[in-house]
Amino acid sequence: MLLGQGRYWQASVRKGSEAVVLGLLRDGLPEDLQELRDLQIEVPFPRWNGVLKHARSDRKLLGGMLLDYVRNKAAGDQLAGALADDRLYGELRRVVVDTSAALVEEGLLALSPPDVPDS
């Protein structure tokens, strides 16, 4: 099921899966970024809130979090290249937000208030 898509990125969930798959669209990439075309990142649902949080804060924090979910060193290098490109990074942030809304709408992700210590 497609959850979010932009010009370069798409996010989906496979039937029966417990993870969001973020991937670059092969056909949409400019020629200078074609070496990144096989990048896919599988983020488990319980870790998605962290991805959303870091997508709105810092490029390095988001990259560090996503790096935990790439399959191999080559994919890690591709991720670094994708996050270094401002076009890809900006769109990734938008796709993450759109995907979060779709996950909530589909009942795959629940919002909960943060734990607040008793005063």
C-alpha positions in Angstrom: 0.0 0.0 0.0 1.4 3.4 -1.0 1.5 5.8 1.9 3.3 8.8 0.5 5.0 9.8 -2.7 6.9 12.7 -4.1 8.9 13.3 -7.2 11.9 11.3 -5.9 10.7 9.4 -2.8 7.9 7.0 -2.0 6.8 5.3 1.2 4.8 2.1 1.3 4.0 -0.8 3.5 3.8 -4.4 2.2 0.8 -6.5 3.1 1.5 -8.3 6.4 4.6 -6.2 7.1 5.3 -4.3 10.2 7.6 -1.7 8.5 7.4 1.3 6.3 9.6 1.0 3.2 11.2 4.3 2.1 12.7 4.2 -1.4 13.9 6.4 -4.1 11.9 6.3 -7.4 14.2 5.1 -10.2 12.5 7.0 -13.0 12.3 10.4 -11.2 16.0 10.8 -10.3 18.1 13.3 -12.1 21.0 11.8 -14.1 23.6 12.9 -11.5 21.9 10.9 -8.8 21.2 7.7 -10.7 23.7 5.8 -8.5 21.2 6.2 -5.6 18.3 4.5 -7.5 18.4 1.2 -5.5 18.2 2.8 -2.0 15.5 1.3 0.2 15.1 1.7 3.9 12.7 -0.5 6.0 11.7 1.3 9.2 9.7 -0.8 11.8 6.4 0.8 12.9 7.5 1.2 16.5 10.5 3.3 15.4 8.6 5.5 13.0 7.9 8.3 15.5 11.6 8.8 15.9 11.9 9.2 12.1 9.2 11.8 12.1 10.7 13.7 15.0 14.2 13.8 13.4 12.8 14.7 10.0 11.7 18.0 11.5 14.9 18.6 13.5 18.3 17.8 12.0 19.7 16.2 8.8 22.4 14.3 10.7 20.0 13.0 13.4 17.6 11.7 10.7 20.5 10.1 8.8 21.8 8.4 11.9 18.4 7.0 12.7 17.8 5.8 9.1 21.2 4.3 8.9 20.1 1.7 11.5 17.6 0.4 8.9 19.7 0.1 5.7 20.7 -3.4 4.7 24.4 -3.0 3.9 27.3 -0.5 3.7 26.6 0.3 0.1 23.0 1.3 1.0 24.5 3.4 3.9 26.7 5.2 1.4 23.6 5.8 -0.8 21.7 7.2 2.1 24.5 9.6 2.9 24.4 10.8 -0.7 20.6 11.2 -0.7 20.7 13.2 2.5 23.5 15.4 1.2 21.4 16.4 -1.8 19.1 19.3 -0.7 16.4 18.3 -3.2 16.2 14.8 -2.0 16.4 15.7 1.7 13.7 18.3 1.4 11.3 16.0 -0.3 12.1 13.1 2.1 11.0 15.4 5.0 7.7 16.0 3.2 7.1 12.3 2.4 7.8 11.4 6.0 5.2 13.8 7.2 2.6 12.7 4.6 3.4 9.0 5.4 2.9 9.6 9.1 -0.6 11.1 8.4 -1.5 8.1 6.2 -0.3 5.6 8.9 -2.5 7.3 11.4 -5.5 7.3 9.0 -5.0 3.6 8.2 -4.8 2.7 11.9 -1.2 1.4 11.6 0.2 4.1 13.9 -1.4 5.6 17.0 -0.7 9.0 18.4 -0.3 9.2 22.1 0.5 12.1 24.4 4.0 12.2 25.8 4.7 11.0 29.3 4.5 13.9 31.6 5.8 13.4 35.1 3.4 14.1 38.0 3.9 17.5 39.6 
